[in-house]
């Protein structure tokens, strides 16, 4: 359930506004009036991601003094299957008031993809009003979503709720109305249990990271979901409003970012994706044995204008499979119990085999993709828009496409998958050999010489030519092991060069490309998670100055967006604009943008887990000054870290070691 409104709480003034359930808009309009006049909005108080209060005054029933004497507070709450509003009128006047309160509502049954395309359907579902003598309300069904509206004490029609209300002298009165919804085609469920993490207690000289973290965790709590078939396996929905469901890549990255707060979300994400792992070859859905799915929907998804039609369960992604392996490995290193790892080892083997047998379709040692259906996604990396892989002159690359970062994910997945197999009684030798071959092919084919220093192409095209655009994709290479030290030293400065570093994060495409545009979805905009991945890799590979520079940009952007980071924002230079410029249709909240706060926190502390050795490496930055943090979870145990102004560890209850493995304090015994 999600509700989108104007700042004053009214729904219907803008195309996206409405109350949605399970990718169907059930209300497209909702307004409140008192004696046929609107309320005068004065403030909006966001209580959490699922609750907000709109505060107004009711001037036209007030006395003639300057101070407002009658106010209205409308509290709106969204839950896993319902929507509720509580309207309280309070008065300081010495006499009672009798007023007519009307809530006008407009039913709807438009699917989310049609709203996004600006093609909302005109026809509304037929409303059935409950007869006198029953609990006042109404019901309707549209696109297989059934809605029941209840409004105690109201006179109900198919478009309005009306109360005659007495506001007592120096007193208050409360009205309620609510929706309960049910989707006959549901594939995912909301989750209303307590979040499986404890929000860390974080104070720092610079409070922006703490404020971003607090907002992010509230949003992530509201983005938790499960599938109908596996209700005990929680994952993060990709984002609201457009991607409010399971996405392989997005859900994996969000769970990976959250590992410093525990492995529960990682375990759930790994399990639900393993349960949907490909078993056979199916051209229409792009399913292949061992492949991790891309997205699941309640019904077929049409993207008007793009000739894209996706089946309800779609596998068209090249990177979710290696990233699933990376998440499994990282969760193990943070201390995910062996009892949760062992059942996933067969899925690990199948995922490794998919990379070899299907991901590398032409046998050249690299992973590539091409849409074989004619109606699927033409690009199947994280930059999945149709124009995301361009030559520097702006022309589009022709597939099959072999993205640079996908080779890094695959290399990391194969080497770390081999580590997992060895640790649990298998043999990882084959996959280390496979990874070495991939790394050699990568070094031979992706590097491009330039006067500014050699760099890595975004991709190879169908003719195995290196596509020469400079993009943020190179940031994903760090921390994977695919770069040698000299190569990393060449690329790190480029990530903070003016062409890529906007000052509010890393641009997806450099400004020296013909296709660059600051509001292009993947051709010049800034994505929070993209920058966070680069920060993490730079910090792991020892490029602290570059990691800190990009972190400064994200903290500035977080402040500009009041700490609820959107899916993406404009790539305009921060030096030209005092606040980041929004991308109009961005999801907000977005799971990996929110979870990026935890990743940046971990990178700022320089955390690198080795649960099997009982060691948590730490190499803190001095970027945000002194830090006191309580709530990092390592091997299932929560602990604290205190960092001084210069980045030195003052105290910790965790078994911390420096990168050279000299000890801050005593280690834990090695795992099992």
C-alpha positions in Angstrom: 0.0 0.0 0.0 1.3 3.4 -0.9 -0.3 6.9 -0.9 1.0 9.9 -2.9 -0.3 13.4 -2.3 0.5 17.0 -2.5 2.2 18.6 0.5 -1.2 19.7 1.9 -2.4 16.1 1.9 -4.9 16.5 -1.0 -4.8 13.7 -3.6 -5.6 14.4 -7.3 -3.8 17.5 -8.3 -0.9 15.8 -10.0 -0.8 12.7 -12.3 1.1 10.4 -10.0 -1.1 11.1 -6.9 -3.3 8.4 -5.6 -3.7 5.5 -3.2 -2.1 2.3 -4.7 -2.3 -1.3 -3.7 -0.3 -4.0 -5.4 0.5 -1.9 -8.6 -3.1 -0.8 -9.0 -4.3 2.7 -8.1 -7.5 2.3 -6.1 -8.1 6.0 -5.4 -7.1 8.9 -7.7 -8.7 11.7 -5.7 -9.2 12.5 -2.1 -10.1 16.0 -0.6 -11.5 17.3 2.6 -13.8 20.3 3.0 -15.6 22.0 6.0 -18.8 23.8 5.2 -17.9 23.5 1.5 -14.6 25.3 1.9 -11.1 23.8 1.9 -8.8 23.6 4.9 -5.9 26.0 5.2 -2.8 23.9 5.3 0.0 25.2 7.5 2.4 22.2 8.1 3.2 18.6 7.2 4.8 16.4 9.8 6.3 13.1 8.5 6.1 10.6 11.4 7.6 7.7 9.5 7.7 6.3 6.0 4.2 4.9 6.7 2.5 7.8 8.6 2.2 11.5 8.1 0.1 14.3 9.7 -1.2 17.3 7.8 -2.0 20.3 10.0 -4.5 22.9 8.9 -6.5 25.7 10.4 -10.3 26.3 9.7 -10.4 30.1 9.4 -13.9 30.4 8.1 -15.5 29.0 11.3 -13.1 30.8 13.6 -13.5 34.1 15.5 -12.1 37.4 14.2 -8.9 37.4 16.3 -5.5 37.0 14.6 -4.7 33.7 16.4 -6.0 30.6 14.8 -8.7 29.1 17.1 -9.8 26.0 15.2 -7.4 23.5 13.8 -7.5 20.2 12.0 -5.0 17.4 12.1 -5.3 14.7 9.4 -3.2 11.7 10.2 -2.7 9.4 7.2 -1.3 5.8 7.7 -0.5 3.1 5.1 -0.2 -0.5 6.2 0.5 -3.8 4.4 -3.1 -4.1 3.2 -4.9 -0.9 4.3 -5.1 2.8 4.3 -6.5 4.8 7.2 -7.1 8.5 8.0 -7.9 10.1 11.3 -9.2 13.7 11.2 -9.2 15.6 14.5 -10.8 19.0 14.9 -9.9 21.0 18.1 -11.1 24.4 19.2 -10.1 27.0 21.8 -13.4 28.9 21.3 -15.8 29.2 24.3 -18.7 27.9 22.2 -19.4 24.7 20.3 -19.4 24.6 16.5 -21.6 22.6 14.2 -20.0 22.0 10.8 -20.4 19.8 7.7 -17.3 17.8 6.9 -17.2 16.2 3.4 -14.5 13.9 2.1 -14.8 13.6 -1.7 -13.1 10.6 -3.2 -12.6 9.2 -6.7 -12.2 5.5 -7.2 -9.8 4.1 -9.8 -8.4 0.8 -11.1 -5.5 2.1 -13.3 -2.4 -0.1 -13.3 0.9 1.5 -12.2 2.6 1.2 -15.6 -0.2 3.2 -17.3 0.1 5.9 -14.6 3.8 6.1 -15.2 3.3 6.4 -18.9 0.8 9.2 -18.4 -2.0 7.0 -19.9 -4.3 6.7 -17.0 -7.6 5.0 -17.9 -10.7 7.1 -17.8 -13.2 4.5 -16.6 -13.6 4.0 -12.8 -14.9 0.8 -11.2 -18.5 0.7 -10.2 -19.0 1.5 -6.5 -21.4 -0.5 -4.3 -22.6 1.5 -1.3 -23.6 -0.5 1.7 -27.3 -0.1 2.6 -28.6 1.7 5.7 -28.2 -0.2 8.9 -24.8 -1.6 8.1 -21.5 -0.1 8.9 -21.4 2.9 6.6 -19.1 2.4 3.6 -18.7 1.2 0.0 -16.8 -1.4 -2.0 -15.5 -1.8 -5.6 -13.3 -4.1 -7.6 -10.9 -3.2 -10.4 -8.1 -5.1 -12.1 -8.6 -7.9 -9.6 -8.1 -5.7 -6.6 -11.1 -5.6 -4.2 -11.5 -2.5 -2.0 -13.7 -2.0 1.1 -14.2 1.5 2.4 -15.5 2.1 5.9 -16.5 5.5 7.3 -18.2 5.2 10.8 -21.0 7.8 11.2 -20.9 9.1 7.7 -23.5 9.4 5.0 -21.9 7.5 2.1 -22.3 7.9 -1.6 -20.2 6.5 -4.5 -18.1 9.7 -4.4 -18.3 11.2 -1.0 -18.4 10.8 2.8 -20.4 13.4 4.8 -20.6 14.0 8.5 -22.4 16.6 10.6 -19.9 17.3 13.3 -20.2 19.1 16.6 -16.8 20.5 17.8 -17.2 21.1 21.6 -16.2 24.4 23.2 -12.6 24.2 24.1 -12.6 20.6 23.0 -12.0 18.2 20.1 -13.8 15.6 18.0 -12.3 12.8 15.8 -13.5 11.2 12.5 -12.2 8.1 10.9 -12.3 6.4 7.5 -10.3 3.6 6.0 -9.7 1.2 3.1 -9.0 -2.5 3.3 -7.7 -4.1 0.1 -7.2 -7.6 -1.3 -5.4 -8.6 -4.6 -6.5 -11.8 -6.2 -3.3 -11.8 -8.3 -0.8 -10.9 -5.6 2.7 -12.3 -5.8 4.3 -10.2 -3.0 3.1 -9.3 0.5 3.8 -6.5 2.8 5.6 -7.3 6.0 4.4 -5.8 9.4 6.7 -7.6 11.8 9.4 -5.7 13.6 12.4 -4.8 11.5 15.2 -7.5 11.8 17.8 -4.9 12.7 18.3 -2.4 15.5 18.9 1.1 14.3 22.4 2.0 15.4 23.1 4.8 17.8 25.4 7.1 15.8 26.8 10.5 16.8 29.5 12.3 14.9 31.0 15.7 14.6 29.3 16.0 11.2 25.7 14.8 11.8 24.7 14.4 8.2 25.5 10.7 8.0 23.6 10.0 11.2 20.5 11.8 9.9 20.7 10.1 6.5 21.0 6.7 8.3 18.0 7.4 10.5 15.7 8.3 7.5 17.1 5.4 5.4 16.2 2.8 8.0 12.7 4.1 8.4 12.2 3.9 4.7 13.8 0.4 4.4 11.5 -0.8 7.2 8.5 0.2 5.0 10.1 -1.4 1.9 10.3 -4.9 3.4 8.3 -7.5 1.6 7.9 -11.3 1.1 6.5 -13.4 -1.6 3.2 -15.2 -1.4 4.9 -18.5 -1.9 7.6 -17.8 0.7 6.1 -15.5 3.3 9.0 -16.1 5.8 11.7 -14.8 3.5 12.0 -11.1 3.7 13.6 -8.9 1.0 13.6 -5.2 0.1 11.3 -4.0 -2.6 13.3 -2.0 -5.1 11.5 1.3 -4.7 8.2 3.3 -4.6 6.1 4.0 -6.5 7.3 2.2 -9.7 9.3 -0.8 -8.5 7.4 -1.9 -5.4 8.3 -5.6 -5.7 11.1 -8.1 -5.8 14.0 -7.1 -8.2 17.0 -9.5 -8.2 19.7 -6.9 -8.7 18.2 -4.1 -6.6 17.2 -6.4 -3.7 20.6 -8.0 -3.6 22.5 -4.7 -3.5 20.2 -3.3 -0.8 20.7 -6.5 1.3 24.5 -6.3 0.7 24.7 -2.7 1.8 22.8 -3.6 5.0 25.2 -6.3 6.1 26.9 -4.2 8.9 23.6 -4.3 10.7 23.1 -8.1 10.5 22.6 -10.9 8.0 18.9 -11.5 8.3 17.8 -9.5 5.3 20.6 -11.0 3.3 19.5 -14.5 4.3 15.9 -13.8 3.3 16.9 -12.3 0.0 19.2 -15.1 -0.9 16.5 -17.7 0.0 13.7 -16.1 -1.9 15.9 -15.7 -5.0 17.2 -19.2 -4.7 13.6 -20.4 -4.6 13.0 -18.7 -8.0 16.3 -19.7 -9.6 16.0 -20.8 -13.2 15.5 -24.5 -13.8 15.0 -24.6 -17.6 15.4 -22.7 -20.8 12.4 -20.6 -21.7 12.8 -18.0 -24.4 9.8 -15.9 -23.5 10.8 -15.4 -19.8 14.6 -15.5 -20.5 14.8 -18.2 -17.8 17.9 -20.4 -18.0 19.2 -23.1 -15.5 20.9 -21.4 -12.6 19.9 -17.9 -13.5 18.7 -15.4 -10.9 15.5 -13.6 -11.8 15.2 -9.9 -12.7 11.7 -9.0 -11.5 8.3 -10.4 -10.5 5.0 -8.7 -11.1 1.3 -9.6 -10.5 0.7 -9.7 -14.2 2.4 -8.9 -17.5 4.1 -5.6 -17.6 3.8 -3.3 -20.6 6.1 -0.3 -21.0 4.3 1.9 -23.6 6.5 3.6 -26.1 9.3 1.2 -25.7 7.8 -1.9 -27.3 8.7 -3.7 -24.1 6.4 -6.4 -22.6 7.7 -8.4 -19.7 6.1 -11.6 -18.4 5.1 -11.7 -14.7 8.3 -13.6 -13.8 11.2 -12.3 -15.9 14.8 -13.3 -15.9 16.4 -10.8 -18.3 19.4 -9.7 -16.2 23.0 -10.4 -16.7 24.3 -9.3 -13.3 21.9 -10.6 -10.7 23.4 -14.1 -10.8 27.0 -13.2 -10.0 25.7 -10.6 -7.5 23.7 -13.3 -5.7 27.0 -15.3 -5.3 28.7 -12.1 -4.0 26.0 -11.5 -1.5 26.2 -15.1 -0.2 30.0 -14.8 0.2 29.8 -11.4 1.9 27.0 -12.5 4.3 29.2 -15.5 5.2 32.1 -13.2 5.9 29.9 -11.1 8.2 28.9 -14.2 10.1 25.7 -15.6 8.5 25.4 -19.0 10.2 26.6 -22.1 8.4 23.2 -23.6 8.9 21.8 -20.9 6.6 24.7 -21.2 4.1 24.7 -25.0 3.6 21.2 -25.3 2.0 22.2 -22.6 -0.6 25.3 -24.4 -1.8 23.5 -26.3 -4.6 22.1 -22.9 -5.7 25.7 -21.5 -5.6 26.9 -24.3 -7.9 24.0 -23.7 -10.3 24.7 -20.0 -10.4 28.4 -20.6 -11.1 27.5 -22.9 -13.9 25.1 -20.4 -15.4 27.9 -17.9 -15.7 30.0 -20.5 -17.6 27.3 -22.1 -19.7 24.8 -19.3 -20.4 26.3 -16.0 -19.3 29.2 -16.5 -21.6 27.1 -17.4 -24.6 30.0 -17.2 -27.2 32.7 -18.9 -25.2 35.1 -16.0 -25.1 35.5 -16.1 -21.4 33.3 -12.9 -20.8 29.7 -12.5 -19.8 27.4 -10.8 -22.4 23.7 -10.3 -23.0 21.2 -9.8 -25.8 17.4 -9.8 -25.7 16.3 -12.9 -27.7 12.6 -12.2 -27.3 12.2 -9.0 -29.2 10.1 -7.5 -26.4 12.4 -7.7 -23.4 14.9 -5.3 -22.0 17.5 -4.4 -24.6 20.1 -3.6 -21.9 20.3 -6.0 -19.0 22.9 -4.5 -16.7 21.9 -2.1 -13.9 21.8 0.7 -16.5 18.9 -1.0 -18.3 17.5 1.9 -20.3 17.7 1.5 -24.1 20.3 4.3 -24.6 22.6 3.5 -21.7 25.4 1.9 -23.7 26.7 4.6 -26.0 29.9 5.4 -27.9 31.5 8.7 -27.0 29.9 10.3 -30.2 26.4 9.4 -28.9 25.7 6.5 -31.1 24.3 3.4 -29.5 26.3 0.2 -29.2 24.9 -2.9 -30.8 24.6 -6.1 -28.8 25.4 -8.7 -27.6 26.9 -6.3 -25.0 29.6 -7.3 -22.5 29.6 -4.7 -19.7 32.8 -4.0 -17.9 31.3 -4.1 -14.4 29.6 -7.4 -15.1 33.1 -9.0 -15.7 34.2 -7.6 -12.3 31.1 -9.1 -10.6 31.7 -12.4 -12.3 35.4 -12.5 -11.4 34.5 -11.7 -7.8 31.7 -14.3 -7.8 33.9 -17.1 -9.2 36.8 -16.5 -6.8 34.6 -16.1 -3.8 32.3 -18.9 -4.8 35.4 -21.0 -4.9 36.2 -19.9 -1.4 32.8 -21.0 -0.2 33.0 -24.4 -2.0 36.4 -25.0 -0.4 35.2 -24.0 3.1 32.2 -26.4 2.9 34.0 -29.4 1.6 33.8 -28.8 -2.1 36.5 -28.0 -4.7 36.8 -24.4 -6.0 39.7 -25.0 -8.3 37.7 -25.1 -11.5 36.2 -21.7 -10.7 39.5 -20.1 -9.9 40.8 -21.2 -13.3 37.6 -19.9 -15.0 38.0 -16.5 -13.1 41.7 -16.3 -14.2 40.7 -16.7 -17.8 38.0 -14.0 -17.5 40.4 -11.6 -15.8 43.0 -12.1 -18.6 40.4 -11.5 -21.3 39.2 -8.4 -19.4 42.8 -6.9 -19.3 43.3 -7.7 -23.0 40.1 -6.2 -24.4 38.7 -3.4 -22.2 41.5 -0.9 -21.8 41.5 2.3 -23.9 44.5 4.6 -24.2 43.8 8.4 -23.9 45.9 11.5 -23.3 44.4 11.7 -19.8 45.5 8.2 -19.0 44.2 4.8 -20.0 40.7 3.8 -18.8 38.2 1.0 -19.1 35.5 0.9 -21.7 31.9 0.7 -20.5 31.5 -2.5 -22.6 32.4 -4.5 -25.7 29.9 -4.5 -28.5 28.8 -7.3 -30.8 32.1 -7.0 -32.7 34.1 -7.1 -29.5 35.1 -3.5 -29.9 35.7 -1.4 -26.7 32.9 1.1 -26.4 34.8 4.3 -25.6 32.5 6.3 -23.3 33.8 7.2 -19.9 31.1 6.2 -17.4 30.6 5.4 -13.7 30.7 1.7 -14.5 34.4 1.8 -13.8 33.7 2.6 -10.2 32.2 -0.9 -9.8 35.6 -2.5 -10.7 37.2 -1.5 -7.4 37.1 -3.9 -4.5 36.4 -6.9 -6.8 40.0 -8.0 -7.4 39.8 -7.6 -11.2 42.2 -4.6 -11.2 45.9 -4.8 -10.4 47.5 -2.0 -8.4 48.7 0.0 -11.3 45.4 -0.1 -13.1 43.6 0.9 -9.9 45.9 3.9 -9.6 45.0 5.0 -13.1 41.2 4.8 -12.6 40.8 6.2 -9.1 41.7 9.8 -10.0 39.3 9.7 -13.0 36.4 8.9 -10.7 36.8 12.3 -8.9 37.7 14.2 -12.1 35.3 17.0 -13.0 33.8 15.0 -15.9 32.5 12.3 -13.6 32.3 13.9 -10.1 29.3 16.3 -9.9 30.0 17.3 -6.3 26.7 15.6 -5.5 27.9 12.1 -6.4 29.2 10.2 -9.4 27.7 10.9 -12.8 26.6 7.9 -14.8 28.3 9.4 -17.9 31.1 11.8 -18.3 30.4 15.4 -19.4 32.8 14.9 -22.4 30.5 12.5 -24.1 28.1 13.6 -26.8 25.2 11.8 -25.2 25.8 13.4 -21.8 22.7 15.2 -20.3 22.4 15.9 -16.6 18.8 14.6 -16.5 19.4 11.6 -18.7 18.3 8.5 -16.7 21.6 6.7 -17.3 23.5 9.2 -19.4 24.6 11.9 -16.9 22.4 11.7 -13.8 23.7 10.7 -10.4 22.6 7.4 -8.7 23.2 7.2 -5.0 23.9 3.4 -5.0 26.2 3.8 -7.9 28.4 6.2 -6.0 28.2 4.2 -2.8 29.5 1.1 -4.7 32.5 3.2 -6.0 33.1 4.5 -2.4 33.1 1.0 -1.0 35.5 -0.3 -3.6 37.9 2.6 -3.4 38.0 2.3 0.4 38.7 -1.4 0.2 41.5 -0.9 -2.3 43.1 1.8 -0.2 42.0 4.9 -2.1 40.8 6.8 1.0 41.1 10.3 -0.4 39.0 9.5 -3.5 36.4 7.6 -1.4 36.2 10.6 0.9 35.7 13.0 -1.9 32.7 11.0 -3.3 31.3 10.7 0.2 31.4 14.4 0.6 29.2 14.7 -2.5 26.6 12.2 -1.2 26.4 13.9 2.2 25.8 17.2 0.5 23.1 15.6 -1.7 21.5 13.9 1.3 21.2 17.2 3.1 19.7 18.8 0.0 17.0 16.1 -0.2 16.3 16.3 3.6 18.0 12.9 4.0 15.5 10.8 2.0 17.7 10.1 -1.0 15.9 9.5 -4.3 16.7 6.8 -6.8 18.7 9.3 -8.9 19.1 13.1 -9.3 20.6 15.5 -11.8 24.3 15.5 -12.7 24.6 19.3 -12.7 27.7 20.7 -11.0 27.3 21.3 -7.3 29.3 24.5 -7.8 26.5 25.9 -9.9 23.5 24.9 -7.8 23.4 25.1 -4.0 21.0 22.1 -3.8 20.8 19.0 -5.9 18.2 19.1 -8.7 15.7 16.2 -8.6 15.0 13.8 -11.4 11.2 14.2 -11.9 10.2 10.5 -12.0 12.7 9.1 -9.5 11.5 6.6 -6.9 11.7 8.0 -3.4 12.3 6.1 -1.3 14.4 3.6 -3.2 15.9 0.6 -1.4 19.5 0.8 -2.7 19.6 4.6 -2.3 18.4 4.2 1.3 20.7 1.3 2.1 23.6 3.2 0.6 23.7 5.1 3.9 24.7 2.0 5.7 27.3 1.1 3.1 28.8 4.6 3.3 28.9 4.3 7.1 30.8 1.0 6.7 33.1 2.5 4.2 33.7 5.6 6.4 34.8 3.2 9.2 36.8 1.1 6.7 35.1 -2.1 7.8 36.1 -5.4 6.2 34.7 -8.6 7.8 36.5 -11.9 8.3 34.1 -13.9 10.5 35.9 -17.2 9.9 39.0 -15.7 11.5 37.2 -13.7 14.2 38.5 -10.5 12.8 36.7 -7.3 11.7 39.2 -5.0 9.9 38.7 -1.3 10.5 40.4 1.7 8.8 38.4 4.8 9.7 38.4 8.0 7.8 38.6 11.4 9.6 36.0 12.8 7.1 33.1 13.3 9.5 35.3 13.8 12.6 34.8 11.9 15.9 32.3 9.1 15.7 30.5 7.1 18.4 28.6 4.1 17.0 26.7 1.4 18.7 25.0 -1.3 16.7 27.4 -2.8 14.2 26.6 -6.5 14.1 29.5 -9.0 13.5 29.0 -12.8 13.8 25.6 -12.1 15.2 26.9 -9.9 18.1 26.2 -6.2 18.3 29.1 -3.9 19.4 30.3 -0.4 19.5 33.1 1.7 18.0 34.5 5.0 19.1 36.6 6.9 16.6 38.6 10.1 17.4 38.8 13.2 15.3 41.8 12.0 13.4 40.3 8.7 12.5 41.9 6.7 15.2 40.1 3.9 17.1 39.6 5.0 20.7 37.6 2.1 22.1 35.5 -0.8 20.7 33.8 -3.9 22.0 34.2 -5.5 18.5 37.3 -7.6 17.6 38.8 -4.9 15.5 42.1 -5.1 13.6 43.9 -2.7 11.4 44.3 -3.6 7.7 47.8 -5.0 8.5 46.0 -7.3 11.1 47.7 -5.6 14.1 45.1 -5.6 16.8 43.0 -2.8 18.3 41.8 -5.4 20.8 41.6 -9.1 21.2 40.2 -11.2 18.4 37.3 -13.6 18.6 38.1 -17.3 18.2 38.0 -18.4 14.6 34.6 -19.7 13.4 33.8 -23.5 13.5 
